[in-house]
C-alpha cells in the first residue's frame, strides 16, 4: 500500500536526523563546490534523512536511528536542517549544522506538512492541531516562542514564505483560491478565486507559481501584482502550461526566470522547464520510468530530482537544460523528496 502511494504521487519522504556531524556548514559538507542535497530514505521500517553533496564523499545520515523522519527542509544558506519526526506525538526537529546539535522545537505538528523556513532562517511556519483545529503557526528558532496565525476550522496547507518575510501564502481545504497572511497574524488577503494549490514564491518575490485544477486537468499558472510589487493590489494570472496533461510540482530557478515542473503522461512522468511567460517550454528527462520532485539549487543552475530509471526511486541531478544527468544515490531503499 505505501509503496503504491509513493509511486503514484510526489509524496513526502521519511527522513532521519543528523548524527555525528560537526563543523560542516553551508555547502562544505564534503568539499564539493555544489551545495548539499538533503533527502529521505524509506526502507519499510520508517524514514531517515540523509545528506549528500554532489561530487563529494559518502552520504551522511542526519536523523536518529530510532526516528521516523519526514519532510526535510534546508534553511536559507544551509545552516539548519528541519524535518518532521513522526510518532504518537509528531515533532518538528531542527539540526544545527555548525554545532552538530539537534533539538525538538515544537511538538504536535502535522505529519504531512513540511516546515517552511522564513527568509532570515529565524522562524519556521508549520501546521498544528494542538488548539483543536489544523491551523498555521510560527515558531521562533531562538527561544521557541509560538504564534498562531490562522483561526479556521478548515485545514490549511502552507505554500511558501515571501522572500521579504512579509507574507505567507497558503490554501484552505473546502475553499477555492490562494490566501496571504502576514506573519503577525493580520491582513488576510484573498489572492485568487480558482481551485488553486501548491503556491511557490519566486526568489525575487515578484511572482507566485501555483497549480490550478481546470476542466483539462492540473495546470501551472504564474501570478503577479498588476501595477506594482504590492500583493494587496490587483493581480494578473498567466497559464504557462499546454493543458494536454496534468502538471505538478512547480519549482523556481535561482534567477526566477524559469520554472521546473512535472508532466504526468499516461504511462510515466517527466520533468520540463518553461519561462515565466510560458515561452521556451523544454523537456529535460526522456525516460520510460517516472521522474519526479524537481528542485533547483540555490546557487548555480542545477536541478535535483527523483527518478525510477534504475528500478527503485533514486536521487539524480542535472544541469538546468537537462544535460549531464548524474546519479547521486545508489541503494535498495527508496530515496525521494530532495531539498537543495
C-alpha positions in Angstrom: 0.0 0.0 0.0 2.7 2.5 1.0 4.8 1.6 -2.0 2.0 2.1 -4.4 1.2 5.5 -2.9 4.8 6.5 -3.1 5.0 5.8 -6.8 1.7 7.5 -7.7 2.4 11.0 -6.5 5.5 13.0 -5.5 4.9 12.2 -1.8 6.7 13.1 1.3 9.6 11.0 2.2 10.5 9.8 5.6 14.0 11.0 6.7 16.1 10.9 10.0 18.3 13.3 12.0 21.9 14.3 11.7 24.3 12.3 13.9 27.9 12.7 14.5 28.4 15.6 12.1 30.0 18.7 13.3 32.0 21.6 11.8 30.1 21.2 8.5 28.4 24.3 7.2 26.9 25.9 4.1 28.0 23.7 1.2 31.2 22.5 2.8 29.9 19.1 4.0 32.3 17.0 1.8 34.4 19.5 0.0 32.4 19.8 -3.2 31.6 23.1 -4.9 27.9 22.3 -5.0 25.5 22.7 -2.0 24.4 19.6 -0.1 21.2 17.7 -1.0 19.0 16.5 1.9 16.7 13.7 1.1 14.6 11.0 2.7 15.2 7.2 2.6 12.4 4.7 3.1 13.3 1.1 3.7 10.0 -0.3 5.0 10.8 0.2 8.7 10.5 4.0 8.7 12.2 7.0 7.3 15.6 8.5 7.6 17.2 11.8 6.4 20.5 11.8 4.6 22.7 14.5 3.3 24.9 14.1 0.2 26.9 16.6 -1.7 27.3 16.1 -5.5 30.9 15.0 -6.3 31.6 14.6 -2.6 32.2 11.7 -0.3 29.7 9.1 1.0 26.3 10.3 2.2 25.8 11.1 5.9 22.7 10.1 7.9 21.4 13.1 9.9 18.5 11.6 11.8 18.5 9.2 14.8 18.2 5.5 14.0 15.0 5.2 16.1 13.3 8.2 14.4 10.7 8.0 11.7 11.6 11.2 10.0 9.9 13.0 7.1 9.9 16.2 5.0 13.5 17.6 5.2 13.9 21.3 4.6 17.1 23.3 4.5 17.1 26.8 5.9 18.4 29.5 3.6 22.2 29.1 3.5 22.0 25.5 4.8 22.9 26.4 8.4 20.0 24.4 9.7 18.1 21.4 8.6 14.5 20.9 9.7 12.2 17.8 9.4 9.2 16.2 11.0 9.7 13.2 13.3 6.6 11.0 13.1 5.1 9.2 16.1 2.4 9.2 18.7 3.2 12.9 19.1 4.9 14.3 15.9 7.8 16.7 16.5 9.4 19.5 14.5 13.2 18.8 14.7 16.0 21.2 13.8 19.6 20.3 13.3 22.3 23.0 13.6 25.0 22.1 11.1 27.6 24.3 12.6 27.3 22.9 16.2 26.1 19.4 15.3 23.2 19.6 17.8 19.7 18.5 17.1 16.7 19.6 19.2 12.9 19.4 19.2 11.5 22.8 18.5 7.7 22.1 18.6 5.5 19.0 19.4 2.1 18.1 18.0 2.8 19.2 14.4 1.0 17.9 11.3 2.9 14.9 9.8 2.0 15.8 6.2 3.1 19.5 6.2 6.7 20.3 5.6 8.3 23.0 7.8 8.6 26.3 5.9 11.6 28.5 6.8 11.4 32.3 7.0 14.0 34.0 4.7 16.0 35.1 7.7 16.2 31.5 9.0 15.0 32.7 12.4 11.4 31.4 12.2 9.6 28.3 10.9 5.9 28.1 9.8 4.1 24.8 10.4 0.6 23.3 10.8 -0.7 22.0 14.2 -3.9 20.8 15.8 -2.8 21.5 19.3 -5.6 24.0 19.8 -8.3 21.9 18.2 -8.2 23.0 14.5 -5.5 22.4 12.0 -4.1 25.9 11.8 -0.9 27.6 10.8 1.6 28.6 13.5 5.0 30.2 13.5 7.8 29.4 16.0 11.0 31.4 16.6 14.1 29.4 16.4 15.7 31.3 19.3 13.5 30.9 22.4 10.8 28.7 20.8 8.0 31.4 21.1 4.9 30.2 19.2 2.4 32.4 17.4 -0.9 31.1 15.9 -1.6 32.7 12.6 -4.9 31.3 11.4 -8.2 30.6 13.3 -10.4 28.5 11.0 -11.9 25.0 11.4 -10.8 24.1 7.8 -7.4 22.5 7.3 -4.7 24.9 5.9 -1.7 24.0 3.8 1.2 26.3 3.8 2.7 27.1 0.4 5.6 29.4 0.9 7.1 32.4 2.7 7.7 35.5 0.6 11.4 36.4 0.1 11.0 39.6 2.1 9.4 37.8 5.0 6.2 39.9 4.8 3.7 37.2 3.8 2.8 33.5 4.0 0.8 32.1 1.0 -1.5 29.2 1.8 -4.7 27.3 1.0 -7.7 26.1 2.9 -9.5 22.8 2.4 -13.0 23.2 1.0 -12.3 26.7 -0.3 -11.0 27.9 -3.6 -8.1 30.4 -4.0 -4.7 31.3 -2.7 -4.6 33.3 0.5 -2.0 35.6 2.1 -1.3 36.1 5.8 1.1 38.4 7.5 3.4 36.5 9.9 2.0 38.8 12.7 -1.4 37.1 12.1 -3.1 40.1 10.4 -4.1 41.2 6.9 -5.6 38.1 5.4 -5.7 38.7 1.6 -7.6 36.6 -1.0 -5.3 36.4 -4.0 -7.2 34.1 -6.4 -10.6 32.6 -6.7 -10.0 29.4 -8.6 -9.3 25.8 -7.5 -5.7 26.5 -6.8 -2.9 24.8 -4.8 0.8 24.3 -4.3 1.9 28.0 -4.4 5.6 28.7 -4.6 7.1 32.2 -4.4 9.8 33.3 -6.9 13.2 34.2 -5.5 12.7 37.9 -6.2 9.3 37.9 -4.7 7.6 39.3 -7.8 5.7 36.2 -8.8 3.9 33.1 -7.4 3.7 29.9 -9.3 0.8 27.6 -8.5 -1.4 24.8 -9.8 -5.0 25.2 -11.0 -7.5 22.5 -11.5 -9.1 23.1 -14.9 -11.5 21.0 -17.0 -8.5 19.5 -18.7 -6.5 18.7 -15.5 -4.0 20.5 -13.3 -2.0 23.3 -15.0 0.8 25.5 -13.9 0.0 29.2 -13.6 2.0 32.3 -12.6 0.6 35.2 -10.6 2.0 38.7 -10.2 0.8 42.1 -9.0 -0.8 44.1 -11.8 0.7 47.5 -11.3 3.3 47.3 -8.5 5.0 44.9 -6.1 2.1 45.3 -3.7 0.4 42.0 -3.3 -2.6 43.7 -1.7 -3.3 45.3 -5.1 -4.8 43.6 -8.2 -3.0 40.6 -9.7 -2.6 39.1 -13.1 -2.6 35.3 -13.9 -0.8 33.7 -16.8 -1.0 30.0 -17.7 2.4 28.6 -18.6 1.1 25.1 -19.4 -0.1 23.3 -22.5 -3.2 21.8 -20.8 -2.9 18.4 -22.6 -1.6 16.6 -19.5 -1.7 17.1 -15.7 1.2 19.1 -14.3 2.6 19.3 -10.8 5.5 20.4 -8.5 6.3 23.9 -9.8 9.8 24.9 -8.7 11.7 28.2 -9.3 15.2 28.6 -10.7 17.5 30.7 -8.6 17.2 33.5 -11.2 13.4 33.4 -11.1 13.3 33.3 -14.9 12.3 29.7 -15.3 10.1 27.1 -13.7 10.7 23.4 -13.5 7.6 21.1 -13.2 6.4 17.6 -13.7 4.2 16.5 -16.6 2.0 13.4 -16.0 1.8 11.4 -19.2 -0.4 8.3 -19.5 2.5 5.9 -18.7 5.1 8.0 -16.9 6.0 11.4 -15.5 8.7 13.7 -16.9 10.4 16.9 -15.9 10.0 20.1 -18.0 11.1 23.8 -17.7 9.4 26.9 -19.1 9.9 30.7 -18.9 7.7 32.7 -16.7 5.7 33.9 -19.7 5.1 30.4 -21.0 7.7 30.5 -23.7 10.6 28.1 -24.4 9.0 25.1 -22.9 11.6 22.3 -22.8 11.5 18.6 -21.8 14.5 17.7 -19.6 14.1 14.0 -19.0 13.4 11.3 -21.6 12.9 8.1 -19.6 10.3 5.2 -19.8 10.2 5.5 -16.0 8.9 8.2 -13.7 10.9 11.4 -13.0 9.6 13.5 -10.1 10.1 16.2 -7.5 12.5 18.7 -9.2 14.2 21.2 -7.0 16.7 23.9 -8.1 20.0 24.6 -6.3 20.1 28.0 -4.6 23.3 28.8 -6.5 24.2 27.7 -10.0 21.9 26.1 -12.4 21.3 22.5 -11.2 18.2 20.5 -10.6 18.0 17.6 -8.2 15.1 15.1 -8.8 13.8 11.7 -8.2 13.9 9.0 -10.9 12.8 5.4 -11.2 15.1 4.8 -14.2 17.2 2.4 -12.1 14.2 0.5 -10.8 13.5 1.9 -7.3 13.5 5.6 -6.5 16.9 7.3 -6.6 18.1 10.9 -6.4 19.7 12.4 -9.6 20.8 15.8 -10.6 21.3 17.6 -13.9 22.0 21.0 -15.5 19.1 23.3 -15.9 18.9 22.4 -19.6 18.7 18.6 -18.8 22.3 17.8 -19.8 24.8 15.9 -17.7 22.4 13.8 -15.7 24.2 12.3 -12.8 23.1 9.7 -10.2 23.5 10.7 -6.6 22.1 7.8 -4.6 22.7 4.1 -5.1 20.9 1.7 -2.7 18.0 -0.7 -2.4 15.8 1.6 -0.4 13.5 4.3 -1.9 15.1 7.8 -2.0 12.9 10.8 -2.5 11.9 14.4 -1.6 15.3 16.1 -2.2 15.9 19.6 -0.9 18.8 21.7 -2.1 
